[in-house]
Amino acid sequence: MSPRNLSRVFKEKTGSTVLEYLTLLRKEYAGTMLNNPEYTIEYIASKCGFKSARQLQRILKN
């Protein structure tokens, strides 16, 4: 399956794009990690696949 076809089928079946879904999974994982006071926001961002702590904070606001 081509990347374009995968994107089209994924959106058709789930109602969201692959990127939106991936961001949702990362956001959920970050939310669970935020419950641990030993983890810094920078550490959580790197473990969840965000480019920076600022990007994670921006996504958590939405």
N, C-alpha and C positions, 0 to 999 in steps of 0.2 A: 504494500500500500504506500502510495506516495505521501509525503508530508502534507501536501495540499488537500488530498482526499481525506487523510486522517483528521485534519482540522475541520473540514466540512462535516464529516460524519460525527465527530465528537460534539460539535456545536448543535447538530440536528438532534442527537440523542440526549444530551445533557442540558441544553439551553445556555451553556456558557462556553467560552473559548478555553483552549488548553491553558493559556496563560492565566486566565481568571481562576481556573480551577487550581492550578499550581500555587497561585498567590493565596487562595483560600486555605489550602493545606499548610502552607508555610505560616500563615497568620494563626491558625489553630495551634500548631506546634509551638509557636512563640508564646501564645497565651498560656499554655501549660508550663512552659519553662519560666515564665515571669513569676510564677508562684514560689519559686525557689530563690530566697534572698541572697544566696551565695553567687548567683549568676549576674554578671553585668549585662547591660543592654548591648554592648559591643560583642560580647561572647554569644549571646542569644542570636543576634543578627547573623553572625558568621555561621553558627550551627544550623540556622534555618535557611541559609542560602540567599540572604539579602546582601546587597553590595555594601551597605553601611548601616550604622545604627540610626542615622537620620532617615534613611529609607524605611526602616522598620517602624520608627516612630510615626512617620507620615501615614503609613498603611494602617497602623493601629488606630489612628484618629478617625479614619473613614469607617 
